[in-house]
């Protein structure tokens, strides 16, 4: 059984408490949203680009919805508020821009 030292000092056996991951890792859906937006920007006249962007972008939007929910939960707990606001703004903005480009294209 590990010995316990002063309150807040952690266990004496040298093991550190696991750190919570940064909220900036919740931006992974941009990997799908970015290329979809670039396809619509540079190949907007081609049907193949429109449909490819729609498929790739829909994967990114589903991921963005999942990560925004996780980020809002972390924001409600008070974890990294500026990073959480940035993640929410980035994913919501990219998703909104993709929907706008798909509707007008």
N, C-alpha and C positions, 0 to 999 in steps of 0.2 A: 504494500500500500504506500503510495507516495506521501511524503511529508508535506505539510502545508505550512508556509511561513506567515508573514504578516498579511493582513487583509489587503487584497488588491495587488499583492506582489507576485501571485501565480505560484505554481507548484515549484518545489525546490529541486526537482530532478532535471531541470533545464529545458523541459519541453515548453514551447511557446503555444499560446492559444492560437488556433487558426484564424487568420485575418479574413474578413469578408472581402470578396472581390470588388474591384472598382466598378462603378456604374458605367464608366466609359466603354466597357466591353459590351454593353447593350446596343451598340451602334452597328452590329454585324449586318442587319438588313440592308445597309447602304451598299454592300457588296452586290446586291441584286438590283436595288433601285437606281444606283448610279449608271451602270451599263444600259439599263432600260431607257433612262432619260437621254443618254448619249445616242442611242440608236434613233430615238425619235427626233433628236436635234439634227443629226448629220445625215440621216437617210429618211427624212420625213415623207418623201414622195413614193416610197416603195412599200408595197403591201407586206412583203416578207418581214421588213423591219418593224412595221406596226404590230403584226401578230407575235413576232418574237419578243418585242418589248412588252406586249400585253401579258404573255406567259411568264417571262422572267420577272416583270414588275409585280405580278400577282403573288408570286412566291415571296418577294420582298415586302409586299404590303401585309401579308399574313404574318411574316416574321416581325414586322414593325408593330402590328397590333399586339402581339404577344409581349414584345419588349417594352412597349409603352405601358402596358398594364403592370409589368414587373417593376418598372421605374416609378410609376405612381405609387405603388405599395412601398417602395423604398423611400420615396419622398415623404410619404405619410409617417414613416418611422423616424424621419429626420436625418437620414443618411445622405451626405454629400448633396445638399440642395442645389448648388449652382450647376454641378455636373448633371443632376437629374433634369433640371430645367433645360439645359443644353440638349440632352439626349431626346427629350420630348419634342422640343422645337425642331431639331434636325429631322427626326423621323416623321413627324406630322407634316412638316414643310415639304420634304421629298415626296411623301405619299400624295399630298394635295397637288403638287406640281405634276406628278405622273398622271393623276386622274384628269387634270386640266388638259395636258398634252394629248392624252388618249381621246378625250371628248372633242377637242378641236381639230384633231388630225384625221 
